Amino acid sequence: MSGAGPASPGRSTAAAPPHGDRRREAPAAGSPIQAIIKDVGEIYSRLLDHRPVIQGEIRYFVKEFEEKRGLRELRVLENLKNTIFETNEHVLPKCEQAMHDNLNETFKRLQAANNMIHRLQEKESEVRKLQADKVMAREEKCVALWEEFMKEQQNQRAEVDEEHRKAMERLKEQYSEMEKELAKYVSF
């Protein structure tokens, strides 16, 4: 058999052709090249072909796994399933009920607190309004008092001005009389 590729363990009858176009005939059955090819095939299968070793390891692992571990994983999964079932059937409804009860209680308390705060805000608003009304009343009273004070000041000023004018007239009269009397004495 003549081939163009490298020798493989399954093909131990043909040698690789030399470079070029020349072809040789296969050597005889007892030639030393054939023994070398056979030895190379055995070395290849022992050193590079790991399939038999890997298959043996796989068989050993499966055997050990099945014998030693048995149904442990199945029991673990069954226990997990039972735990989940119990949680779903018993614990979760209890938790939901407790949460619902507590949330209702909390909601009622929040509503009561909200109502109390609302009442406090209303009272505070009323107090502020009363204070604002008192301040406005005081301001109005102050404005009225100020206006009255200013009117009174105007009246007093008018009175003072009138008294001043009268006093000025009296003084003028007095000075004019004094001037007349002086004029009598100056003529001497």
C-alpha positions as a LaTeX table, in Angstrom:
\begin{tabular}{lrrr}
\hline
Residue & $x$ (\AA) & $y$ (\AA) & $z$ (\AA) \\
\hline
Met1 & 0.00 & 0.00 & 0.00 \\
Ser2 & 1.41 & 3.40 & $-0.90$ \\
Gly3 & 0.21 & 6.64 & 0.76 \\
Ala4 & 1.03 & 10.31 & 0.82 \\
Gly5 & 0.70 & 10.95 & 4.58 \\
Pro6 & 2.70 & 10.04 & 7.68 \\
Ala7 & 2.57 & 6.58 & 9.06 \\
Ser8 & $-0.09$ & 5.81 & 11.65 \\
Pro9 & $-0.50$ & 2.85 & 13.99 \\
Gly10 & $-3.34$ & 1.43 & 11.93 \\
Arg11 & $-1.26$ & 1.56 & 8.73 \\
Ser12 & 1.88 & $-0.32$ & 9.32 \\
Thr13 & 2.31 & $-1.77$ & 5.83 \\
Ala14 & 3.37 & 1.31 & 3.85 \\
Ala15 & 6.30 & 3.65 & 4.21 \\
Ala16 & 6.25 & 7.38 & 3.52 \\
Pro17 & 7.35 & 8.18 & $-0.03$ \\
Pro18 & 10.52 & 10.20 & $-0.45$ \\
His19 & 10.43 & 13.79 & $-1.62$ \\
Gly20 & 9.77 & 14.29 & $-5.30$ \\
Asp21 & 7.70 & 12.41 & $-7.84$ \\
Arg22 & 9.44 & 9.08 & $-7.64$ \\
Arg23 & 7.48 & 6.24 & $-6.14$ \\
Arg24 & 8.85 & 3.15 & $-4.55$ \\
Glu25 & 7.26 & $-0.09$ & $-4.08$ \\
Ala26 & 6.28 & $-1.30$ & $-0.61$ \\
Pro27 & 9.09 & $-3.24$ & 1.09 \\
Ala28 & 8.79 & $-6.91$ & 1.69 \\
Ala29 & 6.97 & $-8.26$ & 4.74 \\
Gly30 & 10.10 & $-8.97$ & 6.75 \\
Ser31 & 12.04 & $-5.80$ & 6.13 \\
Pro32 & 13.56 & $-3.81$ & 9.03 \\
Ile33 & 11.58 & $-0.64$ & 8.14 \\
Gln34 & 8.37 & $-2.45$ & 8.81 \\
Ala35 & 9.54 & $-3.38$ & 12.30 \\
Ile36 & 10.54 & 0.24 & 12.96 \\
Ile37 & 7.10 & 1.43 & 11.85 \\
Lys38 & 5.47 & $-1.11$ & 14.10 \\
Asp39 & 7.62 & 0.03 & 17.05 \\
Val40 & 6.83 & 3.68 & 16.32 \\
Gly41 & 3.09 & 2.85 & 16.28 \\
Glu42 & 3.37 & 1.14 & 19.66 \\
Ile43 & 5.32 & 4.09 & 21.12 \\
Tyr44 & 2.70 & 6.48 & 19.76 \\
Ser45 & $-0.16$ & 4.49 & 21.26 \\
Arg46 & 1.59 & 4.28 & 24.65 \\
Leu47 & 2.79 & 7.88 & 24.89 \\
Leu48 & 0.33 & 9.98 & 22.91 \\
Asp49 & $-2.94$ & 8.05 & 22.74 \\
His50 & $-4.61$ & 8.67 & 26.12 \\
Arg51 & $-8.08$ & 7.40 & 25.24 \\
Pro52 & $-7.76$ & 4.01 & 26.97 \\
Val53 & $-6.44$ & 5.65 & 30.17 \\
Ile54 & $-9.15$ & 8.32 & 30.18 \\
Gln55 & $-11.88$ & 5.75 & 29.55 \\
Gly56 & $-10.57$ & 3.68 & 32.45 \\
Glu57 & $-10.55$ & 6.72 & 34.73 \\
Ile58 & $-14.09$ & 7.60 & 33.69 \\
Arg59 & $-15.29$ & 4.07 & 34.42 \\
Tyr60 & $-13.53$ & 4.15 & 37.83 \\
Phe61 & $-15.04$ & 7.56 & 38.71 \\
Val62 & $-18.56$ & 6.48 & 37.74 \\
Lys63 & $-18.19$ & 3.26 & 39.71 \\
Glu64 & $-16.89$ & 5.08 & 42.81 \\
Phe65 & $-19.56$ & 7.78 & 42.51 \\
Glu66 & $-22.38$ & 5.28 & 42.24 \\
Glu67 & $-21.10$ & 2.95 & 44.97 \\
Lys68 & $-19.84$ & 5.38 & 47.59 \\
Arg69 & $-22.23$ & 8.25 & 47.21 \\
Gly70 & $-25.27$ & 6.13 & 46.58 \\
Leu71 & $-28.47$ & 8.12 & 46.82 \\
Arg72 & $-27.05$ & 10.90 & 49.03 \\
Glu73 & $-27.77$ & 13.64 & 46.46 \\
Leu74 & $-31.27$ & 12.29 & 45.98 \\
Arg75 & $-31.83$ & 12.43 & 49.76 \\
Val76 & $-30.43$ & 15.97 & 49.89 \\
Leu77 & $-32.71$ & 17.05 & 47.05 \\
Glu78 & $-35.68$ & 15.34 & 48.74 \\
Asn79 & $-34.89$ & 17.18 & 51.99 \\
Leu80 & $-34.66$ & 20.47 & 50.08 \\
Lys81 & $-37.97$ & 19.76 & 48.40 \\
Asn82 & $-39.59$ & 19.00 & 51.78 \\
Thr83 & $-38.12$ & 22.17 & 53.30 \\
Ile84 & $-39.36$ & 24.28 & 50.41 \\
Phe85 & $-42.80$ & 22.65 & 50.57 \\
Glu86 & $-43.02$ & 23.26 & 54.33 \\
Thr87 & $-41.88$ & 26.83 & 53.86 \\
Asn88 & $-44.45$ & 27.45 & 51.13 \\
Glu89 & $-47.29$ & 25.73 & 53.00 \\
His90 & $-46.70$ & 26.83 & 56.59 \\
Val91 & $-44.02$ & 29.45 & 57.13 \\
Leu92 & $-44.88$ & 31.74 & 54.22 \\
Pro93 & $-48.60$ & 32.04 & 55.10 \\
Lys94 & $-47.69$ & 32.73 & 58.75 \\
Cys95 & $-45.22$ & 35.39 & 57.66 \\
Glu96 & $-47.78$ & 36.92 & 55.28 \\
Gln97 & $-50.43$ & 36.97 & 58.02 \\
Ala98 & $-48.03$ & 38.49 & 60.56 \\
Met99 & $-46.90$ & 41.06 & 58.02 \\
His100 & $-50.52$ & 41.87 & 57.11 \\
Asp101 & $-51.50$ & 42.25 & 60.79 \\
Asn102 & $-48.46$ & 44.36 & 61.60 \\
Leu103 & $-48.92$ & 46.50 & 58.51 \\
Asn104 & $-52.58$ & 47.09 & 59.37 \\
Glu105 & $-51.62$ & 48.07 & 62.92 \\
Thr106 & $-48.84$ & 50.30 & 61.63 \\
Phe107 & $-51.19$ & 51.87 & 59.09 \\
Lys108 & $-53.76$ & 52.62 & 61.82 \\
Arg109 & $-51.07$ & 54.18 & 63.99 \\
Leu110 & $-49.81$ & 56.26 & 61.09 \\
Gln111 & $-53.35$ & 57.46 & 60.38 \\
Ala112 & $-53.82$ & 58.40 & 64.05 \\
Ala113 & $-50.48$ & 60.22 & 64.06 \\
Asn114 & $-51.41$ & 61.97 & 60.81 \\
Asn115 & $-54.76$ & 63.07 & 62.29 \\
Met116 & $-53.05$ & 64.35 & 65.45 \\
Ile117 & $-50.53$ & 66.29 & 63.39 \\
His118 & $-53.34$ & 67.70 & 61.25 \\
Arg119 & $-55.22$ & 68.87 & 64.38 \\
Leu120 & $-52.03$ & 70.39 & 65.80 \\
Gln121 & $-51.44$ & 72.22 & 62.53 \\
Glu122 & $-55.02$ & 73.52 & 62.57 \\
Lys123 & $-54.63$ & 74.72 & 66.18 \\
Glu124 & $-51.31$ & 76.34 & 65.34 \\
Ser125 & $-52.89$ & 77.97 & 62.30 \\
Glu126 & $-55.75$ & 79.30 & 64.45 \\
Val127 & $-53.28$ & 80.61 & 67.04 \\
Arg128 & $-51.28$ & 82.30 & 64.31 \\
Lys129 & $-54.44$ & 83.78 & 62.84 \\
Leu130 & $-55.49$ & 85.08 & 66.27 \\
Gln131 & $-52.05$ & 86.53 & 66.83 \\
Ala132 & $-52.11$ & 88.10 & 63.37 \\
Asp133 & $-55.57$ & 89.55 & 64.10 \\
Lys134 & $-54.32$ & 90.92 & 67.45 \\
Val135 & $-51.30$ & 92.43 & 65.74 \\
Met136 & $-53.52$ & 93.98 & 63.08 \\
Ala137 & $-55.86$ & 95.33 & 65.77 \\
Arg138 & $-52.89$ & 96.76 & 67.66 \\
Glu139 & $-51.54$ & 98.30 & 64.47 \\
Glu140 & $-54.93$ & 99.81 & 63.67 \\
Lys141 & $-55.20$ & 101.09 & 67.23 \\
Cys142 & $-51.69$ & 102.50 & 67.03 \\
Val143 & $-52.51$ & 104.15 & 63.70 \\
Ala144 & $-55.69$ & 105.61 & 65.17 \\
Leu145 & $-53.82$ & 106.81 & 68.25 \\
Trp146 & $-51.12$ & 108.28 & 66.05 \\
Glu147 & $-53.66$ & 110.09 & 63.92 \\
Glu148 & $-55.38$ & 111.38 & 67.05 \\
Phe149 & $-52.00$ & 112.41 & 68.45 \\
Met150 & $-51.14$ & 114.20 & 65.23 \\
Lys151 & $-54.52$ & 116.00 & 65.22 \\
Glu152 & $-53.97$ & 116.96 & 68.82 \\
Gln153 & $-50.48$ & 118.18 & 67.96 \\
Gln154 & $-51.93$ & 120.20 & 65.08 \\
Asn155 & $-54.50$ & 121.71 & 67.43 \\
Gln156 & $-51.89$ & 122.45 & 70.08 \\
Arg157 & $-49.60$ & 123.95 & 67.44 \\
Ala158 & $-52.47$ & 126.09 & 66.21 \\
Glu159 & $-53.14$ & 127.18 & 69.80 \\
Val160 & $-49.46$ & 127.89 & 70.41 \\
Asp161 & $-49.24$ & 129.78 & 67.13 \\
Glu162 & $-52.34$ & 131.76 & 68.11 \\
Glu163 & $-50.91$ & 132.53 & 71.54 \\
His164 & $-47.62$ & 133.50 & 69.94 \\
Arg165 & $-49.38$ & 135.77 & 67.49 \\
Lys166 & $-51.36$ & 137.38 & 70.31 \\
Ala167 & $-48.20$ & 137.77 & 72.38 \\
Met168 & $-46.47$ & 139.35 & 69.41 \\
Glu169 & $-49.35$ & 141.75 & 68.96 \\
Arg170 & $-49.27$ & 142.63 & 72.65 \\
Leu171 & $-45.55$ & 143.19 & 72.50 \\
Lys172 & $-45.96$ & 145.30 & 69.38 \\
Glu173 & $-48.59$ & 147.36 & 71.12 \\
Gln174 & $-46.45$ & 147.61 & 74.22 \\
Tyr175 & $-43.41$ & 148.66 & 72.20 \\
Ser176 & $-45.42$ & 151.11 & 70.18 \\
Glu177 & $-46.77$ & 152.63 & 73.44 \\
Met178 & $-43.27$ & 152.72 & 74.84 \\
Glu179 & $-42.09$ & 154.38 & 71.67 \\
Lys180 & $-44.84$ & 156.95 & 71.99 \\
Glu181 & $-43.89$ & 157.63 & 75.56 \\
Leu182 & $-40.26$ & 157.87 & 74.65 \\
Ala183 & $-41.15$ & 160.14 & 71.86 \\
Lys184 & $-42.80$ & 162.42 & 74.48 \\
Tyr185 & $-39.63$ & 162.47 & 76.54 \\
Val186 & $-37.29$ & 162.91 & 73.63 \\
Ser187 & $-38.90$ & 166.13 & 72.58 \\
Phe188 & $-37.63$ & 167.96 & 75.66 \\
\hline
\end{tabular}
